Amino acid sequence: MLVFSRQTIGAFFTACLCVFGVSLLQFPHMQQLISTHKTTPLETLERQIKKEKFRLNLLKKMPSFGYTNLVANWVYLDFLQYFGDDEVRAKTGYGLSPEYFEVILRRDPRFLEAYLSLSTSTSMYAAMPERSIALMKNGLKSLSPWVPYKSYYVWRYKGIDELLFLGDSHNAKQSFQEAANWANKHTDEESKQVAEISQKTAEFLRRNPDSKYAQIATWMMVLNNQVDEKTRQRAINAIKALGGTVIKNPDGSTRIKLPQQD
């Protein structure tokens, strides 16, 4: 016969209440997203944004009792619905994006897939590259070259944001160098390719810190990531603005025709 102490039972019910509390915070939000229509007045949408920000602030402070990954996954699903609602975002913008990732990465800084979404949504759409870079910089304190696997991509995302959105070639160079250093510790083919490309990018930035070719190459990295069509089109437009041309090959891949040197 198993006998549980009062402390054990108390801890169990506390954990259950925590999960239940997060679920209660989740359910009204899900219902609200489902009930959103094109005709919803802007004032109503703005009130919903304020309520959502309040909910996210609660989640930042709420203890997780060991369910950190569960909370991070739930909030990431919320973010995907928020980001994917094009009609509403066209009216209210993407300003809540970093708020979602403060919760997600505070709970699970090793959530690798979240970093790409952070870079895209916060730097590119919310126009807050400083917030995106700061969140990545903080998350990197919990990462290593081995955990999680392919964590070197976070350094690359950070370098991309620094170069494209802040024009900070100095820190971008350091980020790409760290990406190369971490990737070099692995022997699989993908890691070798990332190490080589990152090293070449760092060396190029060292020699040509203000070059538009470095920016075009970095936008090409964005195109090569698994990004949505909106992000892909923004990258293509940015390459064109820099004088490059995006050419689609018969096999579906893309290549860049660089502008003539001045």
N, C-alpha and C positions, 0 to 999 in steps of 0.2 A: 504494500500500500504506500502510495506517494504522499508525502506531507510537505506542504508548501508553507514557508514563513509568511508572516504578515507583510514584511518588506517586499518579498517576491511578488505576492498578489498585488500589492500596491503599485509596484513598478509596472506590472503587466497592464493594469487598468489605466495607469497614467499614459503608457504608450498607446493604448487603444484610443484614449480620449484625444491624444495628439493627432493620430491618423484620422479620427472622426472629424476633428476640428478642421484639418486641412481639406477633407472631403466637403465639409459644409462651405468652406471658402471657395471650393471649386465649383460646386453644383450651380449656385445662382449665376456664376460667371458664364458657365456653359450655356445655360438657358438664355441668358442675355444675348450671347453671340448668335444663337440659333434664331432668335426673334428679331434680329436687326434687319431692316428693309431699306431699300433705296430711298424711300420717302421719309425716313426718320429725320426730324428737324435737327439742325446743327446744334441747337441748344441741348437737346436730349443726348446727342452723341458726346458733347463736351462733358455733360454730367456723368455719363458712363465712363469716360476717360478718368475723371476725378475719382470715381468709386473704384476703378481698377487700380489706380495708383495707390489708393489707400489700402486696398487688399494686398498689393505687392509689398507695401511697407510693413504690413502685419506679418507677412511671410518671412521678411528679412529678420524679424525679431523673434519669431516663434521657435521654441526649441524643437528639435527633430527626433530626439530620443532614439537615435540610431537609424532613422528612416531618411537619411540625407539624400540618397540616390533616388528614392521614391518621390520625394518632394521635388527634386530637380527635374525628374522626368515629367511629372505632372505639369510643372510650370513651363517646361519646354513645349509641351503640347499646346498649352494656352498661347504661348508666343507664336507658334506656327499658325494658329487660327487668326490671331491678331495681325500678323504680317501678311497673311494670304488674303485678307479681306480688302481687296483693291479699292472697291467703291467707297468704303468708309475711310480708308487711309487717304484717299484723294481729298477728303474733306477735313480730316483731323491731323494728318501727318503721322510720322513714325516716332514721335517723341518718347513713347513709353519703352521703346526697344531696349535701351540700356538698363531700365528698371527691371525688366524680366531677367536679364543676364546677371545683374547683381545678385538676384536670388539664386539662379541656376548655378553660377560658378562659385558662389560662397558655399553652397551645399555640396557641390561636386566639381571641384576645380579640374578633375581629370576627365571630364565629359568632353572628349576631343571634338565630336561633331558640332558641339555648341559654339566653338570658337569661330568657325567659318560663318555661321549664321550671325554671330555677334559682329564680325567685320562687315559683312554685307549690309545688315540692317542698320547698324548704328553709325558706321562711317559713311556709307554710301547714301542711305535713304534718310536717316535722321540728321545727317551732317554734323555728327558729334565724334569726329575721329579721336579727339583727346580722351573722351570717355572710353571708347573702344580700346585704345592703346593702354590706358591705365588699368582696365579690367584684365587685359591679357598679361600685362606686366605683373600684376598681383597673382594671377593664376599660375604663371610660370614658376613662382616660388614653391608650388606644390608638385611640380613636374620634374622629371629627370629624363636623360636620353633614352631610358628603357621603359619608363612608366608614365603615361600609357604608351603602348606601341604606336609609333609614328608621331610622337609628341613634337618632333622637329617641325611639323607643319605649323604649330602655333607661332614659332619664331618667324616663319615665312609670312603668315597672315599679318603679324605685327610689322614686319618690314614693308609689306605692301601698303599698309595704312600710313606708315610714316612717310613713305616716298610719294604716294599718289595724292594724299589728302593734306599733308602738312608740308610737303616739299623738304622734309628733313632727311637729306641724303646721308648725313653723318650717322644718325642712329639707325637708319635703314641698312646701311652697310654693316653695322655691328650685328643687327638682327639676322641678316642673311648669312653672315659669317658663323653665327651661333647655330643657325639651321644646318649649315654644312658640317660643323663640328659634331653636332648630335647625330646627323644622318650617317656620318662616316663611321660611327660605332656599330653600324649594322651591315650585314653582308648580303641582304636580299637585293634584287635588281632594282626595285622601286627606290629603296633608300640610296643606292649608289647613284641613280639618276638625279634624285633630289640633291644629294651632296654635291654633285658636279655642277648642276645648274646654279645652286645657291652660291657656291664658291666663285663661279664665273661672274655672277651678279655682284657679289661683294667686291671683287677685284675691279670690275668695270666702274662701279661707283667710287672706288678709291681713286681711279684715274680721271673719271669724268663725272664729278659730283652734280653738275648742272645739265647733263645731257638729256635731250628729249628722247633719245633712243633708249635710255634706261627706263623712262616712263612708259614708252610703248611696250618694251619687253615685259614690264611689270603688269600692264594691262593684259598682255597675252597670258600671263600666269592666271589672272582672274578668269579669262576665257577657258583655260584648261581645267579649272576647278569645276566641280559639279554644282553649277549655279543655275538659278531659274532664268527664264527667258528675259525678264525685265533687266536683270543684272547683266546678262549677256549683251543685250542691246546697248546698255549704258557703256559697257566696255568698248564695244565696236564704235560707238559715237565718239568716245574719248580718243581712241586711236586715230580716227579720221580727223579730229580736231588738231591732233599733233602732226598731221601730215602723212600718216600711214594709211595703208589700204588693206582691208581684211579680205582675203580670197578663200573661197570654199573649194576644196579639192574634190575630185570625183568620188573619192572614198568616204566623204563626209567630214574629214578633218579640215582644219583651217591653217592658213599660213599668212604671214604679214609681209607686205611689200613696203619697205622702208622709204621715207622721203629722201630726196637728194640732199647730200650734205651741203651746208652753206659755204 
